[in-house]
Amino acid sequence: MKNTSLVLAALISLGLLSCSKEETQSEGGYQIRIGESLAKKGSAIQVNSAIAYLEEVELEREFENDSNEVEIDIEGRFTVDLLTGNSNPAIPSAKIEPGTYHELELEFGDDDRLAFEIEGVYTDTAGNAINFRLSMIQELEFKIEDEDNGIVIPADYFVTLNVNFPVSTALASLDWSSASINANNSIEINQQSNPGLLQAFLNALNLSVDD
C-alpha cells in the first residue's frame, strides 16, 4: 500500500491514493475517480444532484530532450455522480509504462451532449428558497500540468488519481442577485439563460471550452 498526495491547483486537487500491488505484472496503472468537494454547512447553496458526463481521459508523458511522447487515453461516455464519485459505467483502469507523467486532461460533453447537469436550491438573503438547474451542452476541457513533480506511476502498482471539483463552493461564489428568475420561481443557468453565471462557474472550476 502506498499513499501520497499532490495538490496541483488552488481549487482542484489531484491525489495519488489506494495503490495496490499486482503480483503477475511489471506495468504500472491508474484509475480515475472524480468527485465533489462539498461546501460547509450554512452555505446559501444546497446541491441535490451533480452529474458530469466524462468523454475522455488523457495522461501524457514527455521525455526530456526527446520529441517522443507517451499518451494514454480512456474513451467512452461515463456518467459520473460527483456527490458519490460513482460512475456508470465504471471508468476502467489503464495499464501504462511506469514513470513520471506531466499532464492529465479530462474532457466532458460534446457539441450535442451534456457536459454537466447540476440541480439544487439557492436561499436568498430574505430566506426565500429558489430551485436552480445548471447545465451545458458543449465540449469542456480540464487540464492539470506539472512539469516539476509530475504524476508518478510506479511499477507493479495501480494508482487512483482523485480529482475533486468544488462544485458547491464554485456555485456559492456566483453573484446570484444578478440571476434572472423564471415565472415558476426557478433559475436556469445555461448558454441561453444566465450565461454570465455559467461562465463564472466554469472559470471557478478551471474548465474551458474546447475549440
Order of alpha helices (4+ residues) and beta strands (2+ residues): beta-beta-beta-beta-beta-beta-beta-beta-beta-beta-beta-beta-beta-beta-alpha-beta-alpha-beta
